[in-house]
Amino acid sequence: MGGCGKILGLLSLLGLLQLARQHCYTMKLVGISSWDTPAYRLKMNMFLKNNSLSSVTTVHQDVAIPLWHLVLLQHPRKRGSGPAPSRVELPRILYNSTTKTCDFWKYIRHVSAWNNVAKLMLSKNASNMSLACPLKAGVYVMNRIQVPPDTALLKFMYHPNTIYSLEGTVYALNPKDKVSKKVLCHYEVNATIFKSC
């Protein structure tokens, strides 16, 4: 029995070590900014202690067809104090997409890397954000905007001393022509990824 218990203990320890290894990468917030309009107010707060954001969106007028446009950028790493580069490096676009909020869940299912993050942020305990078309006037709160450390994508995105920016724009699509759109708000979240083990 003693040998069997030791083997089970060793297997449990190996399992915990494997689990800990998967959680070596953490996204750390470094800054936020936003711009809004009188019809669509956005207030964001950053909490460094638990590495998360919250937002309060006040929609003063119904939006017939809201669109979310998201761009994820990887900024070039800063070089040492050597000679200046001959050309300016532009940020690398890792993700660029626009979707109607009412089609969001259909769309995000195909982007498995962010599916769990979206579920966490938009779950009933963390948010009352409406994904309906039309978006009704009201106050919408998101309390838990964060990327959990068990998100596998962090391992692949990790580059030392690299800043990532998520630029989001909310548009109102014209329901008559379904082409023209009006900007309601814009926000930017800057973060870096740390390796802890």
WOURVEN-V777323 format. One record per residue. N is the residue number from 1. RES is the residue in one letter. PSI is psi in degrees with one decimal (999 if undefined). OMEGA is omega in radians with two decimals (none if undefined). NEAR is the number of other ideal C-beta (glycine too) atoms within 12 Angstrom. Layout:
n->N res->RES psi->PSI omega->OMEGA near->NEAR
n->N res->RES psi->PSI omega->OMEGA near->NEAR
This chain:
n->1 res->M psi->-40.5 omega->-3.11 near->7
n->2 res->G psi->-42.6 omega->3.13 near->8
n->3 res->G psi->-40.1 omega->3.13 near->9
n->4 res->C psi->-41.7 omega->3.12 near->10
n->5 res->G psi->-39.8 omega->3.12 near->11
n->6 res->K psi->-40.6 omega->3.13 near->12
n->7 res->I psi->-44.6 omega->3.11 near->13
n->8 res->L psi->-41.1 omega->3.10 near->14
n->9 res->G psi->-41.9 omega->3.13 near->14
n->10 res->L psi->-43.1 omega->3.11 near->14
n->11 res->L psi->-39.8 omega->3.09 near->14
n->12 res->S psi->-43.5 omega->3.12 near->14
n->13 res->L psi->-44.6 omega->3.11 near->14
n->14 res->L psi->-39.3 omega->3.10 near->14
n->15 res->G psi->-42.6 omega->3.11 near->14
n->16 res->L psi->-40.5 omega->3.10 near->14
n->17 res->L psi->-40.7 omega->3.12 near->15
n->18 res->Q psi->-42.7 omega->3.13 near->14
n->19 res->L psi->-42.8 omega->3.13 near->15
n->20 res->A psi->-37.3 omega->-3.14 near->16
n->21 res->R psi->-34.0 omega->3.14 near->18
n->22 res->Q psi->-20.8 omega->-3.07 near->21
n->23 res->H psi->30.5 omega->-3.10 near->22
n->24 res->C psi->-13.4 omega->-3.01 near->21
n->25 res->Y psi->131.8 omega->-3.11 near->29
n->26 res->T psi->134.5 omega->3.04 near->27
n->27 res->M psi->126.0 omega->-3.13 near->35
n->28 res->K psi->125.8 omega->3.13 near->29
n->29 res->L psi->139.7 omega->3.11 near->31
n->30 res->V psi->-11.7 omega->3.10 near->24
n->31 res->G psi->154.9 omega->3.09 near->20
n->32 res->I psi->153.6 omega->3.00 near->28
n->33 res->S psi->155.6 omega->3.12 near->21
n->34 res->S psi->158.1 omega->3.10 near->28
n->35 res->W psi->133.0 omega->-3.12 near->20
n->36 res->D psi->-175.7 omega->-3.11 near->25
n->37 res->T psi->161.9 omega->-3.14 near->23
n->38 res->P psi->-28.8 omega->-3.12 near->12
n->39 res->A psi->-20.7 omega->-3.03 near->22
n->40 res->Y psi->95.9 omega->-3.08 near->33
n->41 res->R psi->135.3 omega->3.12 near->25
n->42 res->L psi->124.7 omega->3.06 near->35
n->43 res->K psi->124.8 omega->-3.13 near->23
n->44 res->M psi->143.8 omega->3.07 near->30
n->45 res->N psi->141.0 omega->-3.14 near->21
n->46 res->M psi->133.5 omega->3.14 near->26
n->47 res->F psi->102.3 omega->-3.08 near->18
n->48 res->L psi->-30.3 omega->-3.08 near->15
n->49 res->K psi->-45.6 omega->3.13 near->10
n->50 res->N psi->15.4 omega->3.00 near->18
n->51 res->N psi->52.5 omega->-3.10 near->23
n->52 res->S psi->171.3 omega->3.08 near->29
n->53 res->L psi->159.8 omega->2.91 near->37
n->54 res->S psi->157.9 omega->3.10 near->25
n->55 res->S psi->149.1 omega->3.01 near->35
n->56 res->V psi->119.7 omega->3.13 near->25
n->57 res->T psi->123.7 omega->3.11 near->37
n->58 res->T psi->112.0 omega->-3.13 near->22
n->59 res->V psi->115.0 omega->-3.08 near->32
n->60 res->H psi->-22.5 omega->3.11 near->20
n->61 res->Q psi->142.5 omega->3.09 near->20
n->62 res->D psi->143.0 omega->3.08 near->20
n->63 res->V psi->113.9 omega->-3.03 near->37
n->64 res->A psi->-52.8 omega->-3.14 near->26
n->65 res->I psi->94.0 omega->3.09 near->30
n->66 res->P psi->141.1 omega->3.09 near->40
n->67 res->L psi->142.3 omega->2.99 near->35
n->68 res->W psi->125.5 omega->3.06 near->37
n->69 res->H psi->121.2 omega->-3.11 near->27
n->70 res->L psi->133.4 omega->3.07 near->32
n->71 res->V psi->125.4 omega->3.07 near->24
n->72 res->L psi->121.9 omega->-3.09 near->31
n->73 res->L psi->142.8 omega->2.99 near->26
n->74 res->Q psi->114.8 omega->-3.11 near->27
n->75 res->H psi->146.3 omega->3.13 near->26
n->76 res->P psi->144.1 omega->3.11 near->18
n->77 res->R psi->146.9 omega->3.08 near->17
n->78 res->K psi->132.8 omega->3.14 near->16
n->79 res->R psi->165.7 omega->3.10 near->12
n->80 res->G psi->-166.0 omega->-3.06 near->9
n->81 res->S psi->35.8 omega->3.10 near->6
n->82 res->G psi->-168.4 omega->3.13 near->7
n->83 res->P psi->150.6 omega->-3.13 near->7
n->84 res->A psi->141.1 omega->3.14 near->11
n->85 res->P psi->151.9 omega->-3.10 near->13
n->86 res->S psi->-23.5 omega->3.09 near->6
n->87 res->R psi->152.0 omega->-3.14 near->7
n->88 res->V psi->129.9 omega->3.09 near->10
n->89 res->E psi->130.8 omega->3.11 near->16
n->90 res->L psi->155.2 omega->3.06 near->11
n->91 res->P psi->148.5 omega->3.12 near->23
n->92 res->R psi->130.6 omega->3.13 near->20
n->93 res->I psi->116.8 omega->3.14 near->17
n->94 res->L psi->-25.1 omega->-3.08 near->24
n->95 res->Y psi->136.2 omega->-3.14 near->25
n->96 res->N psi->112.1 omega->-3.06 near->17
n->97 res->S psi->147.1 omega->3.02 near->24
n->98 res->T psi->132.7 omega->3.12 near->22
n->99 res->T psi->148.9 omega->3.00 near->30
n->100 res->K psi->139.5 omega->-3.12 near->29
n->101 res->T psi->-32.4 omega->-3.14 near->37
n->102 res->C psi->-12.4 omega->3.06 near->21
n->103 res->D psi->7.1 omega->-2.99 near->21
n->104 res->F psi->-50.3 omega->-3.07 near->30
n->105 res->W psi->-35.2 omega->3.07 near->19
n->106 res->K psi->-40.1 omega->-3.10 near->14
n->107 res->Y psi->-47.3 omega->-3.00 near->22
n->108 res->I psi->-22.8 omega->3.09 near->25
n->109 res->R psi->-29.4 omega->-3.13 near->16
n->110 res->H psi->-6.4 omega->3.14 near->15
n->111 res->V psi->72.5 omega->-2.97 near->21
n->112 res->S psi->-29.1 omega->-3.11 near->15
n->113 res->A psi->-31.4 omega->-3.08 near->21
n->114 res->W psi->-2.3 omega->-3.07 near->30
n->115 res->N psi->-47.7 omega->-3.13 near->21
n->116 res->N psi->-36.7 omega->3.11 near->23
n->117 res->V psi->-44.3 omega->3.13 near->30
n->118 res->A psi->-41.8 omega->3.12 near->33
n->119 res->K psi->-40.9 omega->3.12 near->21
n->120 res->L psi->-47.7 omega->-3.07 near->24
n->121 res->M psi->-33.0 omega->-3.04 near->31
n->122 res->L psi->10.4 omega->3.12 near->29
n->123 res->S psi->157.9 omega->-3.05 near->17
n->124 res->K psi->-33.2 omega->3.14 near->14
n->125 res->N psi->-22.6 omega->-3.05 near->13
n->126 res->A psi->-12.5 omega->-2.98 near->24
n->127 res->S psi->149.2 omega->2.93 near->24
n->128 res->N psi->19.6 omega->-3.12 near->22
n->129 res->M psi->129.6 omega->3.13 near->32
n->130 res->S psi->136.5 omega->3.06 near->24
n->131 res->L psi->23.9 omega->-3.08 near->28
n->132 res->A psi->154.6 omega->2.98 near->22
n->133 res->C psi->115.5 omega->0.06 near->23
n->134 res->P psi->157.6 omega->3.02 near->21
n->135 res->L psi->117.2 omega->-3.09 near->33
n->136 res->K psi->150.1 omega->3.05 near->21
n->137 res->A psi->140.1 omega->-3.13 near->17
n->138 res->G psi->-174.3 omega->3.14 near->21
n->139 res->V psi->125.8 omega->-3.08 near->19
n->140 res->Y psi->130.7 omega->-3.05 near->30
n->141 res->V psi->136.9 omega->2.98 near->26
n->142 res->M psi->115.5 omega->-3.03 near->31
n->143 res->N psi->-22.7 omega->-3.01 near->25
n->144 res->R psi->76.6 omega->3.10 near->26
n->145 res->I psi->101.8 omega->3.13 near->36
n->146 res->Q psi->161.1 omega->3.07 near->32
n->147 res->V psi->111.4 omega->-3.10 near->33
n->148 res->P psi->149.9 omega->-3.11 near->26
n->149 res->P psi->-15.4 omega->3.12 near->30
n->150 res->D psi->9.9 omega->3.09 near->21
n->151 res->T psi->112.5 omega->-3.03 near->29
n->152 res->A psi->-29.9 omega->-3.09 near->22
n->153 res->L psi->-26.6 omega->-3.12 near->26
n->154 res->L psi->-36.4 omega->3.14 near->31
n->155 res->K psi->-40.1 omega->-3.09 near->23
n->156 res->F psi->-25.4 omega->3.12 near->13
n->157 res->M psi->-16.2 omega->-3.02 near->30
n->158 res->Y psi->124.7 omega->2.95 near->25
n->159 res->H psi->127.1 omega->-3.10 near->22
n->160 res->P psi->140.8 omega->3.05 near->13
n->161 res->N psi->36.6 omega->-3.13 near->18
n->162 res->T psi->134.4 omega->3.10 near->27
n->163 res->I psi->136.2 omega->3.04 near->28
n->164 res->Y psi->143.0 omega->3.09 near->35
n->165 res->S psi->132.5 omega->2.97 near->28
n->166 res->L psi->114.2 omega->3.13 near->40
n->167 res->E psi->121.8 omega->-3.13 near->29
n->168 res->G psi->139.8 omega->3.07 near->37
n->169 res->T psi->133.7 omega->3.06 near->30
n->170 res->V psi->127.1 omega->-3.14 near->38
n->171 res->Y psi->157.0 omega->2.92 near->30
n->172 res->A psi->114.2 omega->3.12 near->32
n->173 res->L psi->134.7 omega->3.14 near->30
n->174 res->N psi->118.4 omega->-3.09 near->16
n->175 res->P psi->-16.3 omega->-3.12 near->19
n->176 res->K psi->-50.8 omega->-3.10 near->11
n->177 res->D psi->-13.8 omega->3.14 near->10
n->178 res->K psi->27.9 omega->3.11 near->15
n->179 res->V psi->-54.5 omega->-3.10 near->12
n->180 res->S psi->148.0 omega->-3.10 near->14
n->181 res->K psi->156.2 omega->-3.12 near->24
n->182 res->K psi->134.0 omega->3.13 near->22
n->183 res->V psi->129.8 omega->3.09 near->23
n->184 res->L psi->-38.6 omega->3.08 near->36
n->185 res->C psi->163.7 omega->3.12 near->35
n->186 res->H psi->142.8 omega->3.09 near->25
n->187 res->Y psi->159.0 omega->3.10 near->34
n->188 res->E psi->132.7 omega->3.09 near->30
n->189 res->V psi->125.0 omega->3.14 near->34
n->190 res->N psi->137.6 omega->-3.10 near->26
n->191 res->A psi->165.3 omega->3.03 near->34
n->192 res->T psi->163.6 omega->-3.13 near->29
n->193 res->I psi->128.3 omega->3.12 near->30
n->194 res->F psi->145.7 omega->3.04 near->24
n->195 res->K psi->123.0 omega->-3.06 near->21
n->196 res->S psi->-9.6 omega->3.13 near->17
n->197 res->C psi->999 omega->none near->15
